[in-house]
Amino acid sequence: MPRELIFLVDTSGSMNGAPLDQGKEAMKRCLAALDPRDAFGVMNFCDDVTSLSASPLPATAENVKKAVEY
């Protein structure tokens, strides 16, 4: 059964350093484990909230690469 995951990443000042690095690494591992039938979204919050896309994306290699770069 396809899955849909939403990653919410806190990039505020209190997360600088090891906490943010650990969160990014965990997200990369989760993204790598997705099947192309799965979908995902990435939201970032600090002073405001931004997102990689307006709706969840299929977990294709291209979209996973975009998420890692985001």
Number of C-alpha atoms within 10 A of each C-alpha: 4 9 12 14 16 12 16 16 19 18 15 13 10 10 15 11 9 9 13 17 12 12 16 14 13 12 18 15 10 12 23 14 11 20 14 15 13 18 20 21 21 21 17 17 13 13 10 7 11 14 17 17 12 10 12 16 20 18 24 17 14 9 18 20 14 11 22 13 8 11
